[in-house]
Amino acid sequence: MNHFAIGTQPVRNGYLAWFRRVHKATNEIIKSHGKPVIYPTEEKARAAAADALLVYLNSEMVRDGEVIGAARKEAGSVFRQRKEKA
């Protein structure tokens, strides 16, 4: 279960799209305004799942609810101060 994945699920009027993050054991269904999006074909659902996964992978990384970029900037300023003192 510790891997990224995408997939589709057939429903009454089409297909749902989902993706799974490495650190979660459940599939996240693609939603719009809080409701699952139903795609007319399996191919469109799979493409939407892949797009959603790419958006997640290319977003800011978060650690314990904190954006890592902010922590990296803070760490960089600390290490620069140490170099200047030496």
HELIX and SHEET records of a PDB file:
HELIX    1   1 GLU A   42  LEU A   57  1                                  16    
HELIX    2   2 ILE A   68  LYS A   85  1                                  18    
SHEET    1   A 3 ALA A   5  VAL A  11  0                                        
SHEET    2   A 3 GLY A  14  ARG A  20 -1                                        
SHEET    3   A 3 GLU A  28  ILE A  29 -1                                        
SHEET    1   B 2 LYS A  31  SER A  32  0                                        
SHEET    2   B 2 LYS A  35  PRO A  36 -1                                        
SHEET    1   C 2 VAL A  62  ARG A  63  0                                        
SHEET    2   C 2 GLU A  66  VAL A  67 -1                                        
END                                                                             
